[in-house]
Amino acid sequence: MNFTTLKTALLIWLILPLSSACSSDDLSNLLSRVENLNISRQGYTLGKKLTKSQQATAQKHPVKAADHRTRKFKDGDLYVVTDRMSDRVIVLYERHETATTEVVKSLVGSLYLEFEDPTVLAHDKIIYWIFGPQGKLSRDQYKAARKSDGKVDILATVKLNSSLKIVGNATPSEKSIVYYIISSEPALKLLKNR
C-alpha cells in the first residue's frame, strides 16, 4: 500500500462519519419541526422522543421492524415505529383486517375529533389530513397551493384507508380492511438515506 492510497483511505474514513452526522442533524431538525405540529395519537406524538413509560412499553411489546434503523412495538391496537438512534416517533398506525362498519365509523369519528375536518376525501374510501409547516391545511388552502404552483410543502400526513366506503350506507354485516397511518414522508426519506 502506497502513501497516496493510505492518505485517501484515511480521508474517506474521516469524512464518512461527518456526512452521516449531517444527515442525523437534518433528521433531528426535521423531526423537531414535525413534533411542533403536535400530531398525536393515544399519547404518542409524531417526531417526539418516547417517554420512560413509553420506552418500557416498547420493551414489553416489541414487533419486528421492517428496517434495521427503526424500532417497532405495539401499544394496544396502535403500532409505533421509532428511529432507533434517537427514539423519536416516525410512524403511528392501526390496521384492522376484518373491521365491522361500526369499527370503521368509530375510527373515522375518533380521527375527526382528533384532527377535525380532513384536507382531502378521495374515492369515498380514503381520507387525508395534510400538515404543512404552519399546521393542518384546510381543503381550501390545499387547493389554492396546488393551483398556484402545484407544490405543497407537506411535513406530515394522516391517512385513513378503508376497503368499504366511508361515506354512505354500508351493510352492518360487511367487513372491511381499515387502517390509518400517521407519518412524515420527508423524515422517512432522510432516515432511509442515513
N, C-alpha and C positions, 0 to 999 in steps of 0.2 A: 504494500500500500504506500503510495507516494504522499508527499506533504499536501499537495493540492486536493487530493481525494479526501484526506483526513480533515482538512480545513472545511471543505464543502459539507461533509457529513456532520461536523461539529456545528456549522452554521444552521443546517436543517434541524438538527436536534434542539438547538436553542430557539428557533423561530416557531416550531410546531406548538409548544405549549402556549406561546403568546397568541397564536391565531385561535386556539380553542378558548383561551381566556376572553378574547374579544367577543367570540360567539356567545360565551356564557354571560358576559356583561350585557350583550344585546338582548339575550333571552330574559335575563333578570329585569332589565329596564322595561321590556315589553310586558312581562307578567305583572310588574308594578302598575303599569297603566291599566291593564285588564282588571287587576284587583280593585282599583279605584272605581270601576264601574259597578261594583258590589252586586255581581250576578251570583246569587246564592240559591242553594237548594239543600234543605234538611241540615242546615248548619255549616255546610261546606261552601266556600266562596272561590270562584274561578280565579286563579292567579295567586291565591293566598296560601301561605305555608300552613301545614297541618298543625293543630294544637296538640298538646301532650295526650289528651284524651283521644283525639282522632288518630294519633300515631299508635296508641295502644290498640284501637280497633283495627288498624291496618295490620298489625302484627298477629291479631287473633283470627282475622278473616282474609288471608291472602288469596288472590286469584292469579293464575299465570298471566303475566303481561305479554303483549304481542311484541314488545320492543325492549331490549336489554337496558335502554336508557330510562325506562319508566318502571314504576311500581303500581300494582293494581290490587284493589281489595274491594270487599262488599260490605256495605252497612245497611242492613235490611234489604230492600229492593234496589237500593242505589249502588251503582258501581262508581268507584272513584279511581282515577288514574293520576299519579303524581310524577313529576320529574324526580328521578332517583337522586340526583345531586343536591337539589335544593329543597325537596319535599314540598314543592308548591303544586297546587291542583292545576292540572292541564285539561282534564276531561271529567265530566259528570254525566252519567246516563242511567236510564232504566230501560229494560226491554221485557215485554210480556208476550210470550209466544201464542197463548190461547186466551186472550182477554175478552171478556164479555163486553157488550155495549155499555154496561154500567161502569166497568173499569175504565174504558176509553173516555167516557163522559167525565168521570171523576178526575182522571189525569189531565184532560183538557181544561176542566174547570180550575184545578189547582194551579196549572201554569198560567191561566188567565188572571187568577188572583195574584200570583207572584209577579208577573211581568206585564199585566194589563193588556190592552189591545195589541194584537200582533202587527208586525210590519207587512207581512205577506201571507196570503192564504192561496195555496196552489192546488188545483185539481180536486178540491174538497177533501183531500187526504193528507195534505202537508201544511203545516203552519210554521212560519219563521218569525222570530223576534231578532232583529238585527241591531247590533250596538256599534256605534262609532266612537271616536274619542270623547265626545260630549255626552254620551249616553245612548239610550234606545232611540232608534229612528222611528218616527211615525210613518204611516203609509205615504202621506203627502211628502214628507221630507225625502223618503227613499225614491219616490217617483221623480221629484224635482232634481235630485242628484243624478239619477240615471239619464234624465232628459238633457241636463246641462252639458255634461262631458262624458257620460257613460260610466264614469268611475265613482265608486262609493268606497270611502275609507272605512273598512269593516275591521273592528278589533275582535269581536266575538259574536257568536250566534247561539240561539236556542232553536233547535229544530225538532218538531214533533211530526212523526210519520205514522199513519195508520193504514192497514190494508182495507179497512172499511171506511166509507165516507164519514167524515167528522160532522159535516153539516147535513141535515136532512134526517129522514127516518130510516132506522135500521131495525131489522127484526131482533127482538131481545135475545133470541137463542143463537144468533150469529156470533161466531168467534172471530177475533181479529188479532193480527200481529201488530203491536203498537210499541213504539219506542220514542224516547226523546233523548237528545244529546246536547250538552252544553259544552262549547269548546271555542278555542281561539285558533283559527286557521293559521294566522301569521306566527303564533307561538309554536304550533306543531311543526311548521316548516323550519323554523330556527332550530328546534330540538332535533329534527331529522338531519339537519346539516351540521350539527355539532360534532 
